[in-house]
């Protein structure tokens, strides 16, 4: 099983220095660690939001699929719009500072809707995009996929931002 985390500090430093993408993707597999700034996952994967917000990596991606790491020129992705998945840093920061558990994984679906969840399952290829650009929401690194996805504990922004959902416990076994 591969466990993939994003190094937010390296991402912020690269952006603040005005440079290109830094090494933001850390992959742990069988005790070995490697880093890259572009990654394709060829098969199913699952993005998980843990409940320990003081942990160095409160979100991670799990997969048994093959990985293709790149450090050169940006990947050319299909023109057709895919789903975009990233982390809402404001909600993640609020979880850390106030001890809440707002879902902070943001999913912009292929039909243009924005949804939130605590975990996302991907059925097919998934690409990490970190090419120096920034989405209009401020995300500097994000995943994109054209495969079917399943959002666990799915809700709207208003629901994710409400105090009613802030105290929910993560329904996943891996979040403990």
C-alpha positions as CSV (number, residue, x, y, z in Angstrom):
1,X,0.0,0.0,0.0
2,X,1.3,3.4,-0.9
3,X,0.7,6.3,1.5
4,X,1.0,9.7,-0.2
5,X,1.0,13.1,1.5
6,X,1.4,16.6,0.3
7,X,4.1,18.8,1.9
8,X,2.2,22.1,2.3
9,X,5.2,23.9,3.7
10,X,7.2,23.2,0.6
11,X,4.3,24.3,-1.6
12,X,3.9,27.6,0.3
13,X,7.6,28.3,0.2
14,X,7.9,27.7,-3.6
15,X,4.9,30.0,-4.2
16,X,6.1,32.8,-1.9
17,X,9.6,32.7,-3.6
18,X,7.9,33.1,-7.0
19,X,9.6,30.0,-8.2
20,X,8.2,26.9,-9.9
21,X,6.6,24.0,-8.1
22,X,8.5,22.5,-5.2
23,X,8.7,18.9,-4.2
24,X,5.3,18.6,-2.6
25,X,4.4,14.9,-2.9
26,X,5.8,12.5,-0.4
27,X,5.3,8.8,-1.1
28,X,5.9,6.1,1.6
29,X,5.9,2.5,0.4
30,X,7.4,-0.4,2.4
31,X,9.4,2.0,4.6
32,X,11.0,3.8,1.6
33,X,10.3,7.5,1.1
34,X,10.4,9.4,-2.2
35,X,9.3,12.8,-3.3
36,X,8.2,14.4,-6.5
37,X,6.1,17.4,-7.7
38,X,3.9,15.6,-10.3
39,X,2.3,12.2,-9.9
40,X,-0.1,10.0,-11.7
41,X,-1.9,7.1,-10.0
42,X,-3.0,4.4,-12.4
43,X,-5.9,2.8,-10.6
44,X,-8.1,3.2,-7.6
45,X,-7.2,5.4,-4.7
46,X,-8.7,6.9,-1.6
47,X,-8.1,10.4,-0.1
48,X,-8.7,10.5,3.6
49,X,-9.0,13.2,6.2
50,X,-7.8,12.0,9.6
51,X,-9.1,13.2,13.0
52,X,-5.7,14.2,14.5
53,X,-5.4,17.8,13.2
54,X,-2.1,18.3,15.0
55,X,-0.5,15.5,13.1
56,X,2.1,16.6,10.5
57,X,0.0,15.0,7.7
58,X,-3.8,15.3,8.6
59,X,-4.7,14.2,5.0
60,X,-3.3,11.4,3.0
61,X,-3.9,9.3,-0.1
62,X,-3.9,5.5,0.0
63,X,-3.5,3.3,-3.1
64,X,-2.2,-0.1,-4.2
65,X,-2.2,1.1,-7.8
66,X,0.9,1.8,-9.9
67,X,2.5,5.3,-9.5
68,X,4.2,7.4,-12.2
69,X,6.4,10.1,-10.7
70,X,7.5,13.1,-12.8
71,X,9.8,16.1,-12.0
72,X,10.2,17.7,-15.4
73,X,7.8,19.7,-17.6
74,X,4.1,19.7,-16.7
75,X,2.0,16.8,-17.8
76,X,-0.4,17.4,-20.7
77,X,-3.9,16.5,-19.4
78,X,-7.0,16.0,-21.6
79,X,-8.9,19.2,-22.5
80,X,-12.2,17.8,-21.2
81,X,-12.9,19.0,-17.7
82,X,-12.4,16.4,-15.0
83,X,-13.2,16.5,-11.3
84,X,-10.9,18.6,-9.2
85,X,-10.1,17.6,-5.7
86,X,-8.1,19.8,-3.2
87,X,-8.0,20.8,0.5
88,X,-9.7,23.8,1.8
89,X,-6.9,25.3,3.9
90,X,-9.2,27.7,5.8
91,X,-11.3,24.7,7.1
92,X,-8.2,22.7,7.8
93,X,-6.7,25.6,9.8
94,X,-10.0,26.1,11.7
95,X,-10.0,22.4,12.6
96,X,-6.5,22.8,14.0
97,X,-7.0,26.0,15.9
98,X,-10.5,25.3,17.3
99,X,-10.4,21.5,17.6
100,X,-13.3,21.0,15.3
101,X,-13.7,18.4,12.6
102,X,-15.1,20.2,9.6
103,X,-14.8,18.2,6.4
104,X,-12.0,20.0,4.4
105,X,-11.7,17.9,1.2
106,X,-13.2,19.9,-1.6
107,X,-14.5,18.3,-4.8
108,X,-15.5,20.2,-7.8
109,X,-17.4,17.6,-9.8
110,X,-17.4,17.3,-13.6
111,X,-20.9,18.9,-13.7
112,X,-19.5,22.0,-11.9
113,X,-21.0,21.4,-8.4
114,X,-18.7,21.9,-5.4
115,X,-19.1,19.3,-2.7
116,X,-17.2,18.5,0.6
117,X,-16.3,15.3,2.3
118,X,-14.0,13.5,4.7
119,X,-12.8,10.9,2.2
120,X,-12.9,10.4,-1.5
121,X,-12.6,7.1,-3.4
122,X,-11.3,7.2,-7.0
123,X,-12.0,4.3,-9.4
124,X,-9.4,5.1,-12.0
125,X,-6.4,7.3,-13.0
126,X,-5.7,10.3,-10.8
127,X,-3.2,13.1,-11.5
128,X,-1.5,15.4,-9.0
129,X,-1.2,18.9,-10.7
130,X,1.4,21.2,-9.3
131,X,2.7,23.3,-12.1
132,X,3.1,26.7,-10.6
133,X,-0.4,27.8,-11.5
134,X,-3.1,28.6,-8.9
135,X,-6.8,27.9,-9.0
136,X,-9.2,30.8,-8.5
137,X,-10.0,29.4,-5.0
138,X,-6.3,29.7,-4.1
139,X,-5.3,26.0,-4.3
140,X,-1.7,25.5,-5.6
141,X,-1.8,21.7,-5.9
142,X,-4.8,19.6,-6.7
143,X,-5.8,16.2,-8.0
144,X,-7.8,15.8,-11.2
145,X,-9.5,12.7,-12.5
146,X,-12.0,11.7,-15.2
147,X,-12.9,8.4,-13.5
148,X,-16.0,7.9,-11.3
149,X,-15.5,9.1,-7.7
150,X,-17.4,8.4,-4.4
151,X,-17.5,11.1,-1.7
152,X,-17.8,9.8,1.8
153,X,-19.9,12.0,4.2
154,X,-20.8,14.2,1.2
155,X,-22.2,17.7,1.9
156,X,-22.4,21.3,0.6
157,X,-20.1,24.1,1.8
158,X,-22.8,25.5,4.0
159,X,-23.2,22.1,5.7
160,X,-19.4,21.6,5.9
161,X,-19.0,25.0,7.5
162,X,-21.9,24.7,10.0
163,X,-21.2,23.8,13.6
164,X,-23.7,20.9,13.3
165,X,-21.2,19.0,11.2
166,X,-18.1,20.2,13.0
167,X,-18.3,17.7,15.8
168,X,-19.0,14.6,13.7
169,X,-16.5,11.8,14.1
170,X,-14.9,10.3,11.0
171,X,-16.8,7.2,9.9
172,X,-13.7,5.6,8.5
173,X,-11.7,2.9,10.2
174,X,-8.5,4.5,9.1
175,X,-9.2,7.8,10.7
176,X,-8.8,6.6,14.2
